Amino acid sequence: MARTGHHRIRSVAVAVLLLAPAAGLLWVPWYASASPRLGGMPFFYWYQLAWIPGCGLCLHAAHALTRSERRRP
């Protein structure tokens, strides 16, 4: 019974990790502004650039969760 609960939690965590970058980048009104600026770059641009490593980390974490799930008997 516990394995099923852990499987569901892991599946939800993977779904959240995969959907977070999409939600963060597709909802443009969240970041459609010029301020605050970072190094003279408007928020609109540096927010999107910050998601590049963020997406990589989310994908890596989701892959690690699914990979450890496959290893268990």
C-alpha positions in Angstrom: 0.0 0.0 0.0 2.8 2.4 0.8 4.5 1.9 -2.5 1.3 3.1 -4.3 1.3 6.3 -2.2 4.9 7.0 -2.9 4.3 6.3 -6.6 1.5 8.8 -6.7 3.5 11.5 -4.9 6.5 10.9 -7.2 4.2 11.1 -10.3 2.7 14.4 -9.0 6.2 15.8 -8.3 7.3 14.9 -11.9 4.2 16.5 -13.3 4.8 19.7 -11.3 8.4 19.8 -12.3 7.5 19.5 -16.0 4.6 22.0 -15.9 6.3 24.7 -13.9 8.5 26.0 -16.8 5.6 25.9 -19.2 3.4 27.8 -16.8 6.1 30.3 -15.9 6.9 31.1 -19.5 3.5 30.9 -21.2 1.7 33.2 -18.9 3.2 36.4 -20.3 1.3 39.0 -18.2 3.2 37.7 -15.1 6.5 39.1 -16.5 5.5 41.7 -19.2 7.1 44.7 -17.6 10.4 46.7 -17.9 11.2 47.0 -14.2 13.0 45.8 -12.3 16.1 46.0 -14.4 19.1 43.7 -14.0 22.3 45.1 -15.4 20.3 47.5 -17.6 18.3 44.6 -19.1 14.5 44.8 -18.7 12.7 42.3 -16.5 10.9 40.8 -19.6 14.2 39.5 -21.0 16.2 38.5 -17.9 13.1 36.6 -16.5 13.1 34.4 -19.7 16.8 34.0 -19.6 16.7 32.9 -16.0 14.3 30.1 -17.0 17.0 28.5 -19.2 18.9 27.0 -16.3 15.7 26.7 -14.3 14.2 24.4 -17.0 17.4 22.4 -17.1 17.2 21.8 -13.3 13.5 20.9 -13.5 14.1 18.4 -16.3 17.1 16.9 -14.5 15.0 16.5 -11.3 12.1 14.9 -13.2 14.5 12.6 -14.9 16.1 11.6 -11.7 12.7 10.8 -10.1 11.6 8.7 -13.0 14.9 7.0 -13.3 15.0 5.9 -9.6 11.4 4.7 -10.1 12.5 2.3 -12.9 15.4 0.9 -10.9 13.2 -0.4 -8.1 11.8 -4.0 -8.5 
